[in-house]
Amino acid sequence: MSRGIPSWATVGGLTAAAMAVVSVLAIQASGSSPGDRTPVAAPTPHPSASRPATPQTPPPVPPHSNTGKRIVYSLSQHRVWVVPRSGPTSTFLVQPGTVPAKPGTYYVTGRNVSGTGADGVKIEHSVFFEYTAETWVAFSAPIDDVVKAPSASLHTGAIRVHRADETKLWNNTVIGSTVVVLR
């Protein structure tokens, strides 16, 4: 019978070597700059949901959009205005779903901190305000902050908003808050 290296020592040595290789690779990966990584093609947002490259004066709240604290949503402009009780108004572009809201005055009927949309997108800060065409219409922000047009084959009332903008909307609504939808 030959006397070699015990099997437990061989396994231990191989495990230690594998751990060292993994550690070196992890250190190299964490130390590389984003420019060193191979870029992954991200979905491009719909032009209406992209942010302008140069700051522009935002359009004012549309006339005939009610008064007081409210959320105003323009279907034609793909734009929302958050009008607080006091302080400055916020406005931003959004990406509507395939089921549009109908013009009118609505009230927030539900809010969810997080969830998954009908399109499979992980979302946060959903603000529901209308039920039409057998689906809920709601504002929400994708967790990955990628706002893009939904597939035309989907039946969704999701109005996608960038996370920073959705936080403004979320912080200015409660159940019963007014949402005015305009053409």
C-alpha positions as CSV (number, residue, x, y, z in Angstrom):
1,M,0.0,0.0,0.0
2,S,1.4,3.3,-1.0
3,R,1.6,6.2,1.3
4,G,0.5,9.3,-0.5
5,I,-1.2,12.5,0.5
6,P,-4.4,11.9,2.5
7,S,-7.6,12.6,0.5
8,W,-8.7,15.2,3.1
9,A,-5.5,17.2,2.4
10,T,-6.0,17.0,-1.3
11,V,-9.6,18.2,-1.1
12,G,-8.6,21.0,1.3
13,G,-5.8,22.1,-0.9
14,L,-8.0,22.2,-4.0
15,T,-10.7,24.1,-2.1
16,A,-8.2,26.7,-0.9
17,A,-6.8,27.1,-4.4
18,A,-10.3,27.6,-5.8
19,M,-11.2,30.1,-3.1
20,A,-8.0,32.1,-3.9
21,V,-8.8,32.2,-7.6
22,V,-12.4,33.3,-7.0
23,S,-11.1,36.0,-4.5
24,V,-8.6,37.3,-7.1
25,L,-11.3,37.5,-9.8
26,A,-13.8,39.2,-7.4
27,I,-11.1,41.8,-6.5
28,Q,-10.3,42.4,-10.1
29,A,-14.0,42.8,-11.0
30,S,-14.7,45.2,-8.2
31,G,-11.6,47.3,-8.9
32,S,-12.4,47.8,-12.6
33,S,-14.0,51.0,-13.7
34,P,-17.3,50.9,-15.5
35,G,-15.5,51.8,-18.7
36,D,-13.5,48.6,-18.4
37,R,-16.6,46.4,-18.4
38,T,-18.2,45.2,-21.6
39,P,-21.3,47.3,-22.0
40,V,-24.7,45.6,-22.0
41,A,-27.2,47.0,-24.4
42,A,-30.0,48.5,-22.3
43,P,-33.5,48.9,-23.6
44,T,-33.9,52.5,-24.9
45,P,-36.7,54.5,-23.3
46,H,-39.5,55.8,-25.5
47,P,-38.6,59.4,-26.6
48,S,-41.4,60.8,-24.6
49,A,-40.0,59.3,-21.4
50,S,-36.4,60.4,-21.9
51,R,-35.0,63.4,-20.2
52,P,-33.9,66.4,-22.2
53,A,-30.1,66.9,-22.5
54,T,-30.4,70.6,-21.8
55,P,-32.5,72.1,-19.1
56,Q,-35.7,73.7,-20.4
57,T,-38.3,75.8,-18.7
58,P,-41.0,73.2,-17.8
59,P,-44.5,73.9,-19.2
60,P,-46.9,75.4,-16.7
61,V,-49.8,73.5,-15.3
62,P,-52.5,73.4,-18.0
63,P,-55.5,75.7,-17.6
64,H,-58.8,74.1,-16.7
65,S,-57.0,71.4,-14.7
66,N,-58.9,72.1,-11.4
67,T,-57.5,73.9,-8.5
68,G,-55.8,73.1,-5.2
69,K,-53.5,70.1,-4.4
70,R,-53.7,67.6,-7.2
71,I,-51.9,65.5,-9.8
72,V,-52.4,66.6,-13.4
73,Y,-51.8,64.1,-16.2
74,S,-51.7,65.1,-19.9
75,L,-52.3,62.2,-22.2
76,S,-51.1,64.2,-25.3
77,Q,-47.9,65.5,-23.7
78,H,-47.1,62.3,-21.7
79,R,-46.5,64.7,-18.8
80,V,-47.5,64.9,-15.1
81,W,-47.6,67.9,-12.8
82,V,-47.5,67.4,-9.1
83,V,-49.3,70.4,-7.6
84,P,-48.8,70.4,-3.8
85,R,-50.9,72.4,-1.3
86,S,-47.9,74.8,-1.0
87,G,-44.5,75.0,-2.5
88,P,-43.3,74.6,-6.1
89,T,-45.0,72.4,-8.7
90,S,-43.0,69.5,-10.1
91,T,-43.5,68.3,-13.7
92,F,-41.9,65.4,-15.6
93,L,-42.4,63.1,-18.6
94,V,-44.0,59.7,-18.2
95,Q,-44.4,56.6,-20.4
96,P,-48.1,55.5,-20.6
97,G,-49.2,51.9,-20.9
98,T,-51.2,50.4,-23.7
99,V,-54.5,51.1,-22.0
100,P,-54.8,54.9,-21.6
101,A,-56.6,56.7,-18.8
102,K,-59.8,58.5,-19.9
103,P,-60.0,62.3,-19.4
104,G,-61.7,63.3,-16.2
105,T,-61.2,63.8,-12.5
106,Y,-60.4,60.8,-10.4
107,Y,-59.3,60.1,-6.8
108,V,-56.4,57.9,-5.7
109,T,-58.0,54.5,-4.7
110,G,-54.9,52.6,-3.8
111,R,-51.2,52.7,-3.2
112,N,-48.6,49.9,-3.1
113,V,-45.0,50.3,-1.9
114,S,-43.7,47.6,-4.2
115,G,-44.8,44.8,-6.5
116,T,-44.6,43.4,-10.0
117,G,-46.5,45.0,-12.9
118,A,-48.6,43.1,-15.4
119,D,-45.6,43.3,-17.7
120,G,-43.3,41.5,-15.3
121,V,-41.4,44.6,-14.3
122,K,-40.5,45.0,-10.6
123,I,-42.0,48.3,-9.5
124,E,-42.4,50.6,-6.5
125,H,-44.7,53.4,-5.4
126,S,-47.7,52.4,-7.4
127,V,-50.5,55.0,-7.2
128,F,-53.9,53.7,-8.6
129,F,-56.6,56.1,-9.7
130,E,-58.8,54.5,-12.5
131,Y,-60.2,51.2,-13.5
132,T,-61.0,51.0,-17.2
133,A,-61.0,48.4,-20.0
134,E,-60.7,45.7,-17.3
135,T,-57.4,47.0,-16.0
136,W,-56.1,49.4,-13.4
137,V,-54.4,52.6,-14.4
138,A,-51.6,53.6,-12.1
139,F,-48.4,55.6,-11.9
140,S,-45.4,53.5,-10.8
141,A,-41.6,53.4,-11.0
142,P,-39.5,50.5,-12.3
143,I,-37.0,49.4,-9.6
144,D,-34.2,49.5,-12.2
145,D,-35.3,53.0,-13.3
146,V,-35.6,52.0,-16.9
147,V,-38.7,53.7,-18.3
148,K,-39.6,52.2,-21.7
149,A,-42.7,51.6,-23.8
150,P,-44.5,48.4,-23.1
151,S,-45.0,45.7,-25.7
152,A,-48.0,46.5,-27.8
153,S,-49.3,43.0,-27.1
154,L,-49.7,43.8,-23.4
155,H,-52.9,45.0,-21.8
156,T,-51.6,47.4,-19.2
157,G,-52.6,50.7,-17.6
158,A,-49.1,51.2,-16.1
159,I,-47.9,54.7,-16.4
160,R,-44.1,54.4,-15.8
161,V,-42.2,57.2,-14.1
162,H,-38.6,57.6,-13.2
163,R,-38.0,56.8,-9.5
164,A,-37.0,60.3,-8.4
165,D,-40.2,61.7,-10.0
166,E,-42.4,59.0,-8.7
167,T,-41.1,59.8,-5.2
168,K,-42.5,63.3,-5.6
169,L,-45.8,61.9,-6.8
170,W,-45.9,59.3,-4.0
171,N,-45.1,61.9,-1.3
172,N,-47.9,64.2,-2.5
173,T,-50.7,61.6,-2.6
174,V,-52.8,59.7,-0.2
175,I,-56.0,57.7,-0.7
176,G,-58.5,60.2,-2.0
177,S,-56.0,62.6,-3.6
178,T,-57.2,64.2,-6.8
179,V,-55.9,63.1,-10.2
180,V,-57.0,65.2,-13.2
181,V,-56.5,63.5,-16.6
182,L,-56.5,65.8,-19.7
183,R,-56.2,65.1,-23.4
